[in-house]
């Protein structure tokens, strides 16, 4: 955002800023109004839509990796959003990397649907790294993502010590015997995750 625009945000009446925010869709509002300047952060913190935005459904919006990057930036310190649906958005391993980085510090999200994207093994690795330390995510949908045994190995490693995730949907990926074995070995020690969601959904 240019210096002139940032400067104007320092002087615009709050009521006028609220009118501008009223005309933004949820995705644009969430991704474009945070961390622009301290005053705008204070204003959006008190804005009723921001406080009430607990669920964001962006399924079939083709936001791609760039959109995932913008969203990840917004999610890093977000304290209101708990449910995020990103199904069918052409997100690859790069986009998953951005989202994984956000998950390492986000403490609000409890459910994410990344089904029917293209994150592959690379994306599974980054998301697995995030799950090692994430303590709030309960449900994670990764079906139809071209994940193979290598990617499942990274996810399984993360689940060894994760004690909050209860549902992991890996349905319709490219998981073979080795990947299934990694999951089985993890489930021996992980007593939190729902067995059918991690094992049967993966087959």
WOCOR-V23437 format. One record per residue. N is the residue number from 1. SS is DSSP state (2 for helix, 1 for strand, 0 for the rest). Layout:
N|SS ; N|SS
This chain:
1|0 ; 2|0 ; 3|2 ; 4|2 ; 5|2 ; 6|2 ; 7|2 ; 8|2 ; 9|2 ; 10|0 ; 11|0 ; 12|0 ; 13|0 ; 14|2 ; 15|2 ; 16|2 ; 17|2 ; 18|2 ; 19|2 ; 20|2 ; 21|2 ; 22|2 ; 23|0 ; 24|0 ; 25|0 ; 26|2 ; 27|2 ; 28|2 ; 29|2 ; 30|2 ; 31|2 ; 32|2 ; 33|0 ; 34|0 ; 35|0 ; 36|0 ; 37|0 ; 38|2 ; 39|2 ; 40|2 ; 41|2 ; 42|2 ; 43|2 ; 44|2 ; 45|2 ; 46|2 ; 47|0 ; 48|2 ; 49|2 ; 50|2 ; 51|2 ; 52|2 ; 53|0 ; 54|0 ; 55|1 ; 56|1 ; 57|1 ; 58|0 ; 59|0 ; 60|0 ; 61|0 ; 62|0 ; 63|0 ; 64|2 ; 65|2 ; 66|2 ; 67|2 ; 68|2 ; 69|2 ; 70|2 ; 71|2 ; 72|2 ; 73|2 ; 74|2 ; 75|2 ; 76|0 ; 77|0 ; 78|0 ; 79|0 ; 80|0 ; 81|0 ; 82|0 ; 83|1 ; 84|1 ; 85|1 ; 86|0 ; 87|0 ; 88|0 ; 89|0 ; 90|0 ; 91|0 ; 92|1 ; 93|2 ; 94|2 ; 95|2 ; 96|2 ; 97|2 ; 98|2 ; 99|2 ; 100|2 ; 101|2 ; 102|2 ; 103|2 ; 104|0 ; 105|0 ; 106|0 ; 107|0 ; 108|0 ; 109|0 ; 110|0 ; 111|1 ; 112|1 ; 113|1 ; 114|0 ; 115|0 ; 116|0 ; 117|0 ; 118|1 ; 119|0 ; 120|2 ; 121|2 ; 122|2 ; 123|2 ; 124|2 ; 125|2 ; 126|2 ; 127|2 ; 128|2 ; 129|2 ; 130|2 ; 131|2 ; 132|2 ; 133|2 ; 134|0 ; 135|0 ; 136|0 ; 137|0 ; 138|0 ; 139|1 ; 140|1 ; 141|1 ; 142|0 ; 143|0 ; 144|0 ; 145|0 ; 146|0 ; 147|0 ; 148|0 ; 149|2 ; 150|2 ; 151|2 ; 152|2 ; 153|2 ; 154|2 ; 155|2 ; 156|2 ; 157|2 ; 158|2 ; 159|2 ; 160|0 ; 161|0 ; 162|0 ; 163|0 ; 164|0 ; 165|0 ; 166|0 ; 167|1 ; 168|1 ; 169|1 ; 170|0 ; 171|0 ; 172|0 ; 173|0 ; 174|0 ; 175|0 ; 176|0 ; 177|2 ; 178|2 ; 179|2 ; 180|2 ; 181|2 ; 182|2 ; 183|2 ; 184|2 ; 185|2 ; 186|2 ; 187|2 ; 188|2 ; 189|2 ; 190|0 ; 191|0 ; 192|0 ; 193|0 ; 194|0 ; 195|2 ; 196|2 ; 197|2 ; 198|2 ; 199|0 ; 200|2 ; 201|2 ; 202|2 ; 203|0
